[in-house]
Structures are given as C-alpha cells and as structure tokens.
C-alpha cells in the first residue's frame, strides 16, 4: 500500500514527482551502509526513470483509462471553505453518470449522507468548484446513488446510505474513506465539451451488460423477490457465473486502487481465514488482523469490522469478495454434513482455498498500472476471479466548496423602506421619524430639511409640487424643466431631451428645496390611517439618484415598514435565492396536496397514471417555481403589504388576502437575474426547506442564469406592477440594470440560452455510452436525446425524463455549516478538521493553501497598507493622504488616527504560524511567516522596551 | 543614532569647558561606549585645546579598537599585532605586504597576489545613521507625525536661511499683495484647468496653496516634485490672500560649492549590490570571477567592499517565488551567500545593508539583520548596518541606500529627467531633495521611528544605491552617485517587462580622487 499512499499526489500537483522519487530513494538508502546506499540510489534512480518511461508507454498503449488530474479548482482556496477531495484522489467523489430529477445544468448530485458527514459543509444549493467537467456545480441531494463509506472509532467500516444514520454515527467517524458517488449528467460533458471520463461500474450499466449477456432482465425486474439493484451475495454470484456477465456493482470493490502485490497478500490472508456461523449460508469471514490488511480493505471500501485487540477482521457477505480474490470455499466443507459437528465444537465450519499462486499472473496483470507498474490489481482480479470484474470507480472528481447557498431577502444597506430623500437629517440609519424632528440649529424649524428633489407642475392649476398628484386638484403632475441660465420653461421634445434652444444648455427639473419632512410624515401616516407604533423604524434615503429625482410617497414606506419588507432601488420588494433546477416533483415534498396540483393543471404523473397520491412524481411545468421557506414567508409579508397598499393608499380592494402560505400556491411572481432588465413570470407551485429556489431549468435559462451557484431574485407580480417605476432608477451607466423594464410572460424554449438545451432528457443511458466513456470519447459522438432535440416540436415543454430519482429535493442539511459557523476562525478550524478526516484530502496541502491564499495575502497586504496608509479624522471623517504635521485635523481640529492599525495587520499572524506548525507545512511557508513575524515585531515593538508577556514572570 | 546621545555628549563637554565639532560628537555618539570614549578623549586632549576635533576622537577610537580587536577575533588583527606596533602614531607607515600575506590565517587571509595593505591604522571605517537595534517606533499615529515633523525640522533648517519664511497660519492672515515666503512639505500637487500648477505646502501650523504659473521658469521644476519633500517658496500673495504666486522655489539641495572629502592615500572601494544568491539566475561564474580578481595585483588597492542590499533572493517576495528559487530555504540562502563571501579576500573590509529581498522588514528604514542571520554571515567579519546608513571610509562618506524609492522617482518624473537607463540621474533628484525616499503613500513603505532616518542631513561624498539592477554613475554638485548593477541575470519577470539588467559589473571607486572604473565579470 505504501507505494500508492498519499504523498505522490501533492508531488504530482507540484510537477516534481520524479524528483521526489529520487529523494525517497536517498532516504531509504541512508539507513543501510555506504556502498549499499550508492547502489540502491543508483538502481532506484534508474528504475524510477524506467518506470516513468514505461508509464508513458503504458498510457499510450494498454494502461487503465484515466482522465488526467487537474488541480485548477484548488486555486485561490479560501479559509473556511473546505476541500472535499484533491484532484482525482482515492477516496474522493466517484463519477456516476446520470441525471436526477433535480439535475439540470451546472449541478452535481451528492448523497445526503455525505453532506452530513462532511460536517454539514455541503447543503442543497452550495456551490462547489469541481475538477471536471465544468468549473463549478450547484450541489443537489440525490439518495439513489452510493453513499459514503466511513471507518468508525470502534473499528467498523460501513457504507452509509441513509442521512439519518449519517447523523447518528457522525460523532464516531474516525475517517471518511470514500465520499460516495457524484452524479453528473451527460449533458454537462456536452456543454463543457469535456471528453467523457471513464464511468464507474453502476447498476444502470450492469443491467444492460446482463441483457447483453442474454439474461431476461425484464423478468428479473418483475420478480418481486429480487432486488436487482441491491441483490443478495448469492444472487449476484449466480448471475455472474450463469450469464457470464460482470459481477454486480454492489459486490465489485475498488480493486483498481490496490496494487497487485497487495492483492496477492490479501488473497493469502483470506485463504488463511475461516468462516464462522455459516450453517445457513450467511456466515462471517474472519481473517487475521494486520495493519496492511486493514488498509487494503479500507481502500477497496468493503464493509467490515476491524478488531485489532482480538486480532481479527470480520467480513459479512464475504462470498463475492473471496471468489474475486480467487479463493474458493473448500469442497469438503460446503457439502459435508459430518463437518457441521466440527463447527459446533467451535472449529470453523468452512475453510477457504486459494486456487492460484502469484506466479500464475501474467506479465500484463503484474505490471498493470497507471502511476507506477502494478499499482492497479484489476487485471490480476480478472485473471483469478471466475467471472468478469469491471473497474468500480475509475474516475474520481476533486472538488472544494465555492460559495454557500443563498436564500435571503434583498435589502439595500442600510435597508430602505421608502425612496424619499431626507438628507443627513435622519442620521446614519436614515430614520424618517428622526428627520421629522431634526433641526440643524436652534433657529431652524424642526423637520425642515433641504433636499434635492424634482420639481413638478400641475398642468391644470399650475401648482408647483414635488408630488405626483397635485395637492390642490389631484391632477397628475409633470416634471417642470427650466433652463438653469434663463429660467425659461422647456417642454421635452419627442426624444425626451430638454435643451434650452436659447442658451444651449440642458434644462433641469431638479432643485434644492426645503421640505417639511415632519408635515409630510404626519400627513402620510394620517392618509394611510397608521400610527407610528405600527412599525419599529421607517428608513428613507439620503438623496435620490434618478434623473428627475421623483420621490416615492412616504405612505408606501410606512406600509412596507409595517410589514417588515424593504425596497430595492426601483421600488420593488425582492427575495434572493440560489438557482437550482428540477424537472419533476412530488406534492409531498412541496408541502402541498394533490388537489392543489390538480388546480394548477397537473393531471397525471410521469407515467401517465392519474394523479391521486402525494407521492406520485409529476413533470414540472416550465414556469412553475418552488419557493424556499424563507422566500414564502417573505412573499406573504409582501402580499400583506400590497393588500394594505391597495386598500389604505389606493382605496381599492385587497388582492391577495393570504392567511396561510398554502394560499401562495398559484400566485404569479417575477423572476429576475442581476445585470438583466427582463423579468420572467413564474407561478408558485410549492415550498421546500432547502435554502434555494428550485424551478425548471428552462425558467432559469430564460432569466439568463445557469445553476452553478448563481442566485437571483423573485418578487411578487403585483408589487412589480404597482411599485416599480423607471423614474426611480439611477441616472447613470448600469442604472437601468437589475430592474424589470420588460417582462416575458411565456417562455419559448427556442429563445432561451442554448446551455439549457444541453440537458439530456432520457430515462437511461445506453450501454454504448458507458463503453464510450472508457475510450474517453468526445461526448458528441454518443447519441443521447437532449433538450435541443425536441425544440420546436410539440414535446418542447414536456418529456424531461431522468435517470435517477431522489426521495426529496431537500435532503441533507438545510444550511451549509459555512453559514451556521460564527467567526472566520471557527470556519477555518472546521475546514482543517474536516481535511484531516477525509481520506481524499491532504490536510497539509489545505493548510498550505489557506496560508498561501488567505493568511499571507492578508498579512502582506495589511502590512503594505500600514506603511503607506491614509489617515482619517475621527470627528469629521476627513481623509488625509499623509499624517498632518499639525497632528490634528486641518478641517475641524479633531483627532486624527490611522486607518490601518497594528491589530488589523497582525490579527492572523499567530493563527497562521500555529496552523503551519500543526499541519506540518513546508519550511518555505513557515519561513515566510517567520520573516513576516519579525517584520511586524520590528515595526510594532520598541527594540529598547520589548513588550513582555506574562510568561516572562512565571 | 539617537539625538539625545549627541545632546548629552555636547552638554557633558560643555560642562567641562569644551566646544566640539559636529563630526566629533557624531563619532562619540556612535562609539560602542560613548561615555568611556568621551572620558578618554578628554584625557588625551592637548592642554591648549578648546574645541574637541574629529581627529581627537578618531585617535582615541582607533586606539580603543586596536586594543579590542584581538579579543574580538577580527580578521586583520592577528597579522598586525605580530608585525606592527599598534600605536596611534604609526598612521603613515606602509605595511610590509609579504609579511602580512604570510601571517594571515588561511580562510581569511589576503592573497599573496593582491599585495594589499592591511595596516589598520591606514584604514578607517565609521558608521553613522545606523538604526539597527534602535527601532523604537510602535506604529502609532504619533510616531508617523513625529517622523514628518522631524523631516521638516531637519531639512527646513537648510532652507530657512534662504527665504523670509512665515508659518502657514500667519500667511493665511496676512493682507493681500505682499511678498511672502514659506518652508514646508509638499502636501499636494494639482494642475489647474488653465494649465497652471497648484502646490500645497504644509508646515507645522497648517497648509497654504502656492500657484506656479505655467509660463514661469519654475513651471518646469514642478514635474520634478514629489509629495512630502521639503521645499521653500517665495512669492506674492494674491489680493484676497488665499493663495500666493510663486516667484522662486528652493530645494534643500547639495551646495554647488560642495567639496567632497577624499582619502589621503590611493585606496579603492568596490561598490556592489543585488547579489541575489538563491535565485536560479544568480551568476556564480561572474561572482567567482569577481572574487578571483580581488585576489589579483590589479585589485591590490581595493580595501573596502560595500554591498547595498539584496544579498539573497529571499522568500515570498512575489507569488510562487519558490518555483524560481535555486535555494528555497531562506537560511540556507544566507549560508550560501556566506560561502560566496568567504571567497572575498579576508583583508577587505565589508559593509552591508539589507534590501527589499532580504529577510528584514520591508518598511524603511530597514534595520540590519538580526542576530541569527548575522551568525550565519559571520565568516567574513562584515559590518551589517541599517538601510540607509552612512559609512565613512578614510574620510570619504558613502551614503548607502538600497534604492526602492528609485522606482517611484522614475515612475513619477518625466523620462528625460529619470529613467532606468540612467539610474544615477534619478539619484541626483534624491540628492537635490536631500532625502532618500520622500514620497509617502506610494511605492515606498515607511516605518515610523522617532526621527526621520531617511533624511540626508549631511551631504555625502558618495551616494550608493542598487535595486534597479542597472549600472550608472555620475556627479551631482561634486557628489558621486553610483547605482551598482547586479549579480542576477535577466529573470522571466524582467524579460516580460523588457528590463535588461546590467549584471556582473563591479564599479571601483578611487577614494583619493572619487574616480570610477568599472570591472566587468560577465
């Protein structure tokens, strides 16, 4: 095992693999005497070279098919966001092909048990940066794939396929030997134009192998006594031998991860073992405990129990394992009734016989390998096993956490209830109530504040006002443009331009006027019939940024504040969610009933059966969306606000009347992505506890989003129609973005981003596909039906089939640990702790990267900033490029201080040193920290008056 | 060197009825034990002396040093104590080269070929402005303010005599139309809409704006200005007295009449920098050739070697530097550097300051290396001092500064006034400003100490920098400015920005004439 153990990986990443080999040789030789050292070093060196050369040759000709590792995704690792697997590392995510129903584009399926076991760092919607096929994926929970395999503190090695079980055993996990499977759909490879990576041997492939071998798979599938996907060991063996098909994937272990040598040793150990309690055929194989055996079993991730104290390892369901090793149960034992008596005496009832010797292996099997000769035992397995065994997990996908998922209300900072300007009078909080009482000096009238505001004029009675309605006659007012030079009134021309023909200057309607905020505020409260205690605080804005500087009526703000919603710069109330795709749903998981689904036009389930039950899977209509719990809550508040607004301000009937969130189902919303100006209409279909916005992939694509952790917002349709106005939008480049200037009410699949068309919509990938992956073929060379194939046909909105189901679209933790952990330090501690637990992660490399990409840039940057910093007046906020020679503020005479302090420079110093030490980082890294520490000391400590710590007195 | 020390010495001398030369006080203050030295100086003073002169102090100091050397294990003393009388009076005697060569210890000895004078009495090497171990700043706001005030104080004193100056606040209150002068730090330089220049000067009381009209002769000087340098201006107040029109502008500058000191004998110093040991681009062959040359007769007069920073390539100077390092371990880099240093004849005096690649703080002034690194570089008993420091070799003062600010001068000034091709011209500007790194907040980093160590209070005879890896030298008002090249061939980075370094050159200065010859080793 040592040859294929960890250290090679980092060397491979660093590109000095060959160098390190030389070093190892030297190290090894140093133990022996001089002569031997030399000869060893020489032979090892030349062997190493030969190996390298051979490797290349093997790669070209006969080695196992492997995708090249890529460490790109590890760049710019951030403290607190853990690595789940190093590039193509053993123990990392095993690539499984398929599309779950909550899969679309730029998503990756992870088993919910894995999500819990990686200390909850993964949740539905968490973005991960991946090694392949693309750069990033949104994580979705899929429980129809293999879960993780863990080693518990009691020595048990177990595969965990149940999220509940994962939570139960989580505290006892000593090592996560394997993070389980990672589901990626074929379309992902097409979209990224990535050659197909060799597929894991999985049920979907095996069943087609069976059919190809001549088995009547339909009959097997229909047999209620047989669980085809998780069969008994005996059944699996029987099929393998009877049909000459490869061994069932559930009994195919990761033989390719152990070396031929280890494989031979394992066969010997197993042959020396015995079987206990096999009277009814499901006994336990007991073999002698040794560290290397334990490591080998952990590597091939077979479930077993290690009992080093009793010097034994126990394996249940051992027959496929033993047979794969070429060990046959001894003939005399299996059919000799007389020997049962021995069994009762405590003597093993079944013994194993190794049917082959090391010498029987062919040259090819002995030298089969990827990195080094003979590091892959799969060929040896196939020579000794009485059936074919395929590679269980030839492709591992490295990944690390990117952004956490998001489901949050969109608030400006500070939040704004009303787009009404109050200048500085409201204080830092922009509190309108405070502004209404504010007076600059004793002689000022409280509440009268000078603000920049648009001047409007009533076309009927010529009254000047800043309001939309004339206070005298209720007529709709118009902006009153005047030339700043000659004060002449200018009417906008057809193009909307207002230029004074006389002075050739642009006219403006903006002026500084004294607004009596107090009066406006009181009038507004009165007009909507609310009292000040209806809300906690009403926040306005400092100034308006639009061209005509039209203020919003304060009344709207009062009602928003009352319902605790805040407005975006365009007057709408928004809620942000991470986008995730889903193509079919169950009423049960959406917290709705069948009746509600039927009311929305869902009549039959995926198979065409009438819809009668909450568990039936229905195909999602393309404009239906699922709200997160938080979004639903926020939408209900918005609906209440809209209702109050209609009734108390506009004098109309209430529209939504929502008491229960179930009543939101069927309501229309706007979905809108940042940097766009088109809203897409969606319809609420249900709710999920995951902190994401699930919707049809075509809906996301219509908003010009993909799902690799992107987020965008929803707003209630009536809010968008009532409260949005272009006159609020900032008069600057980009000001018109992020506002629903246009709306598309119907999605035409041909008009959306092609990315969404690269989604496969079949229920099974053909056997040819799996075989093509072994050739690492171009994805385009395989025929699988995609979304684009149905465009323009009657089926363009339907027929989105999937290959994998999942119990619930919200499994695993609801929130990533990244969001629940408090400080950056807590997050980083958890990240490093997890890296120790994961077999697939090199914790030293993680620590190095955290220091390299997070701590060092922070330290160096802050130190640089310190020695060339600006200073700022603590009293008036005036900034100075350099410390004033007067010492005090030149503007106000106030106290001036540094903007970068010692504390902000060295806050991470000790932590970084500690991490470097604890995780055994390279000397280079440690020395960089040392040099920096000395630099900090030199700058911040007085050479003649060293600060002494308490230990000096102990 | 702390100011109080000098002040104490002066008051101590005054109390005993002596006046003192400035230089003498400096030397006393920088002595290992100023108090004891002072006592000895007073003892040895001729009875009729009223003023303590530099020679008096030097005589005592060299006597003390000669006494102390054998115990300290210095490289030249074993030879000298055997062959020579260490008395002060033997200053003019020529040493017997063969005797010296033969008696020198193997690893430190001069080479027979060099015929180098090793008489310590002929040599003198004094350091001023070394702040190693005197970094008292703790990074507080007040420390920064103190540094800039000290700068104005020190450089302002060179200007106040030249203009009829008033504090900024007083000028603000003066009636319009009058003539006025001011000394201050440049706080801001702006061009106005009409193409004139507005320069804000700041002194300890406040700021005042000065307008340089674009058609005045001084307009051309504006583009030479850097923020935070000290200037004096004279001009006429505008009628509303909110601004003054500049009539003349003064820099602290080196006086045109400056007469540099020279050594009394023919002796040479090699001025190099930027060795960059540990880099894959370090030119060992060139260095070996240089070291070999120092052993030849041609180099017999080279008795001093000054290294202006970047001994090693360092660690973490730029991202992914480890991939381009020949020696990745920083301590090993210094060990290897030490090995290269050993090749230099043991009878050459070496002075080193750190640079931006070295393992000290980047902020200036940079203290000399810590004990650990000094230990590593101990083979050749070199003097390691802070960046910047002034080293006086037989009366010739050499201001050693690594030169990080040159990047800034070259970037800020128009190309014809400062460029990488003529690094000495950029140095001229620093001499004119009498400050090695005036501008704050830009490229150069500042660590606040109790005084501004970066000011050139005294005019040096030679100004020695490195950093930009270009060779260039010239004289500014008789001060010799030398920027040494480097010992590192073109790096990938330099290639990418089209910098062709001058690598493998050693400029040799005749200390008796301040003439420069350049030896090429690449």
Interface residues (C-beta under 8 A of the other chain):
Chain A: X856 X860 X863 X864 X866 X867 X868 X869 X870 X871 X881 X882 X883 X884 X885 X886 X887 X890 X896 X897 X898 X901 X902 X923 X924 X927 X928 X930 X931 X932 X934 X935 X936 X938 X939 X940 X941 X942 X943 X944 X945
Chain B: X133 X134 X135 X136 X137 X138 X139 X140 X141 X142 X144 X145 X148 X149 X152 X184 X185 X187 X188 X202 X203 X204 X205 X206 X207 X227 X228 X314 X315 X316 X322 X328 X329 X330 X331 X359 X360 X361 X362 X363 X367 X370 X440 X441 X442 X444 X445 X446 X447
